Amino acid sequence: MTPLRQLSGAAAPLLKDEMDAQLLAPRTQAEKGGGATQGGAETVVQENLFTTLRFEADGAEVFGFVLNRPEFREAKFLLAGTNVGCGSAREHAVWALLAFGIRCVIAPSYGPLFHSYCFKNGVLPITLDAAEVARLAEEAAPGAPQALFSVDVAGQTLLTPSGRSIKFSIPSFRLQQLIEGMDELDLTLKLQPAIAEYHSQAARRKPWLYSQ
């Protein structure tokens, strides 16, 4: 997993509520594969993201859809509505975001599994209230290169195009995952010496627990 410490770019505003994982990455598209992905054994290409919203049945781009507009084709942030990523245990939605190049989602709330998958794959989910997200969408409207956002992950700070600095909070364990580019297993393996020492001391204190 690629570490995420700093990020800068346009923020695509798509303030639709209840965008479930099937909408973000439709099953029939996401499971076809065809491109490298970060964090999963299956492959997902960037066209999988919002397939039913971005493309017509014949494959032509939907005119005016936010990610088809030149100023958002290389967006690094997604501004979303409430409960984004709800309704599915599939990880494809996060893989599709990564394949497109989006590494930060800003929304009022998330589906719990989607929220967890973001951290597992190096995507930062920032939670802000709906009024603030709507205000960010107004700032984001011009797109690149006029309206760029930046985030300092370690400092847990979002800088908006107008120069506003917004603090956000994520658990320290999740922060470490993003900054070091490690999943839960990687971070656990880093603790092997401490784990071994704990069991060594525990075996001396309570040998009956460790007897064969």
C-alpha positions as CSV (number, residue, x, y, z in Angstrom):
1,M,0.0,0.0,0.0
2,T,1.4,3.4,-1.0
3,P,1.7,5.7,2.0
4,L,-0.5,8.8,2.1
5,R,1.1,11.8,3.8
6,Q,0.3,14.8,1.6
7,L,-2.3,15.2,-1.2
8,S,-3.2,18.0,-3.5
9,G,-5.6,18.3,-6.3
10,A,-9.2,19.1,-7.4
11,A,-12.2,17.9,-5.5
12,A,-15.0,16.5,-7.5
13,P,-18.4,17.5,-6.0
14,L,-21.0,14.7,-6.1
15,L,-23.2,15.4,-3.2
16,K,-25.6,12.5,-3.7
17,D,-26.8,10.7,-0.6
18,E,-26.8,6.9,-0.1
19,M,-24.3,6.2,-2.9
20,D,-23.9,2.5,-2.3
21,A,-20.9,0.4,-3.3
22,Q,-22.9,-1.0,-6.3
23,L,-23.2,2.6,-7.6
24,L,-19.6,3.4,-7.0
25,A,-18.4,0.2,-8.7
26,P,-21.1,-1.9,-10.3
27,R,-20.5,-5.6,-9.7
28,T,-20.8,-6.6,-13.4
29,Q,-18.1,-4.1,-14.3
30,A,-15.8,-4.4,-11.3
31,E,-15.5,-8.1,-11.5
32,K,-14.4,-8.0,-15.2
33,G,-11.0,-6.8,-14.1
34,G,-8.5,-5.5,-16.5
35,G,-6.1,-3.2,-14.6
36,A,-3.8,-3.1,-11.7
37,T,-5.3,-2.3,-8.3
38,Q,-3.9,-1.4,-4.9
39,G,-4.9,-3.5,-2.0
40,G,-6.8,-6.3,-3.5
41,A,-6.3,-9.5,-5.4
42,E,-8.9,-8.6,-8.0
43,T,-8.2,-6.0,-10.7
44,V,-10.3,-2.9,-11.2
45,V,-9.8,-0.3,-13.9
46,Q,-10.6,3.4,-13.5
47,E,-13.6,3.1,-15.9
48,N,-15.3,1.0,-13.2
49,L,-15.9,4.0,-11.0
50,F,-19.5,5.3,-11.4
51,T,-19.8,3.3,-14.6
52,T,-23.6,3.8,-14.8
53,L,-23.3,7.5,-14.2
54,R,-20.2,8.2,-16.4
55,F,-21.1,6.2,-19.5
56,E,-24.0,5.6,-21.8
57,A,-25.0,2.0,-22.7
58,D,-22.8,2.3,-25.9
59,G,-19.8,3.3,-23.8
60,A,-19.9,7.0,-24.7
61,E,-19.3,9.4,-21.9
62,V,-22.3,11.1,-20.3
63,F,-21.9,14.8,-21.1
64,G,-21.7,17.0,-18.0
65,F,-21.1,14.2,-15.4
66,V,-18.6,15.7,-13.0
67,L,-15.8,13.1,-13.5
68,N,-16.1,13.6,-17.3
69,R,-15.5,17.3,-17.1
70,P,-11.9,18.3,-17.9
71,E,-11.4,20.1,-14.6
72,F,-12.1,16.9,-12.6
73,R,-10.6,14.2,-14.8
74,E,-7.6,14.1,-12.5
75,A,-9.5,14.8,-9.2
76,K,-7.8,13.5,-6.1
77,F,-10.7,14.3,-3.7
78,L,-14.3,13.2,-3.9
79,L,-17.0,15.3,-2.1
80,A,-20.0,13.1,-1.4
81,G,-23.3,13.0,0.4
82,T,-24.4,11.0,3.5
83,N,-23.7,7.3,4.0
84,V,-21.4,7.0,1.0
85,G,-20.3,3.4,0.3
86,C,-23.3,1.8,2.1
87,G,-25.0,-1.4,1.4
88,S,-22.2,-3.8,0.4
89,A,-19.3,-5.8,1.9
90,R,-17.4,-5.6,-1.4
91,E,-14.1,-3.7,-1.5
92,H,-14.4,-2.9,-5.2
93,A,-15.7,0.6,-4.6
94,V,-12.5,1.7,-2.9
95,W,-10.4,-0.1,-5.5
96,A,-12.2,1.9,-8.2
97,L,-11.6,5.2,-6.5
98,L,-7.9,4.3,-6.3
99,A,-7.8,3.3,-9.9
100,F,-9.2,6.6,-10.9
101,G,-6.7,8.5,-8.7
102,I,-9.0,9.6,-5.8
103,R,-7.3,9.1,-2.4
104,C,-9.5,11.2,-0.2
105,V,-13.3,11.2,0.3
106,I,-15.0,13.9,2.2
107,A,-18.6,13.2,3.4
108,P,-20.9,13.6,6.4
109,S,-21.1,9.8,7.0
110,Y,-20.0,6.5,5.5
111,G,-21.1,2.9,5.3
112,P,-19.0,1.2,8.1
113,L,-17.3,-1.4,5.8
114,F,-16.5,1.2,3.1
115,H,-15.0,3.4,5.8
116,S,-12.8,0.5,7.0
117,Y,-11.8,-0.5,3.5
118,C,-10.7,3.1,2.8
119,F,-8.0,2.9,5.5
120,K,-7.0,-0.7,4.4
121,N,-6.3,0.6,0.9
122,G,-4.7,4.0,1.5
123,V,-7.7,6.2,1.0
124,L,-8.4,8.9,3.6
125,P,-12.1,9.3,4.6
126,I,-12.7,12.6,6.2
127,T,-15.9,13.1,8.1
128,L,-17.4,16.7,8.2
129,D,-20.9,17.9,8.7
130,A,-23.2,18.2,5.7
131,A,-23.2,22.0,5.8
132,E,-19.4,22.1,5.6
133,V,-19.3,19.6,2.8
134,A,-21.8,21.7,0.9
135,R,-19.6,24.8,1.4
136,L,-16.6,22.8,0.2
137,A,-18.5,21.8,-2.9
138,E,-19.1,25.5,-3.7
139,E,-15.3,26.1,-3.4
140,A,-14.6,23.1,-5.5
141,A,-16.9,24.1,-8.4
142,P,-14.2,25.7,-10.6
143,G,-12.1,22.6,-10.5
144,A,-8.5,22.4,-11.6
145,P,-6.3,24.4,-11.8
146,Q,-8.3,27.2,-10.2
147,A,-9.7,25.4,-7.2
148,L,-7.2,23.0,-5.5
149,F,-7.5,21.3,-2.1
150,S,-4.6,19.9,-0.1
151,V,-4.4,17.7,2.9
152,D,-1.7,17.1,5.5
153,V,-2.5,13.7,6.9
154,A,-0.2,13.8,9.9
155,G,-1.4,17.2,10.8
156,Q,-5.0,16.1,10.2
157,T,-5.7,19.4,8.3
158,L,-7.5,20.2,5.1
159,L,-6.7,23.4,3.2
160,T,-9.4,24.7,0.9
161,P,-9.0,26.8,-2.3
162,S,-10.1,29.9,-0.3
163,G,-7.4,29.4,2.2
164,R,-9.5,28.0,5.0
165,S,-7.8,25.4,7.2
166,I,-10.2,22.7,8.5
167,K,-9.1,20.2,11.2
168,F,-10.4,16.7,11.1
169,S,-9.8,13.7,13.4
170,I,-9.0,10.1,12.7
171,P,-8.0,7.3,15.1
172,S,-4.2,7.1,15.7
173,F,-4.1,3.5,14.5
174,R,-5.7,4.5,11.2
175,L,-3.4,7.5,10.9
176,Q,-0.4,5.3,11.3
177,Q,-1.8,3.0,8.6
178,L,-2.1,5.8,6.1
179,I,1.3,7.5,6.9
180,E,3.2,4.2,6.8
181,G,1.3,2.6,4.0
182,M,0.6,-0.5,6.1
183,D,-2.5,-2.7,6.7
184,E,-3.5,-4.2,10.0
185,L,-1.3,-7.3,9.5
186,D,1.7,-5.2,8.6
187,L,1.3,-3.1,11.7
188,T,0.9,-6.2,13.9
189,L,4.0,-7.7,12.5
190,K,5.9,-4.6,13.5
191,L,5.0,-5.4,17.1
192,Q,6.4,-8.9,17.0
193,P,9.2,-8.1,19.5
194,A,6.8,-6.6,22.0
195,I,4.3,-9.5,21.5
196,A,7.1,-12.0,22.1
197,E,8.3,-10.2,25.2
198,Y,4.7,-10.1,26.5
199,H,4.3,-13.9,26.1
200,S,7.7,-14.5,27.6
201,Q,6.7,-12.6,30.8
202,A,3.3,-14.1,30.9
203,A,4.8,-17.6,30.6
204,R,6.9,-16.9,33.7
205,R,3.9,-15.5,35.7
206,K,1.4,-18.1,34.6
207,P,3.3,-21.1,33.3
208,W,0.2,-23.3,33.4
209,L,-1.3,-21.3,30.5
210,Y,1.7,-22.1,28.4
211,S,2.2,-25.8,29.3
212,Q,2.0,-28.3,26.5
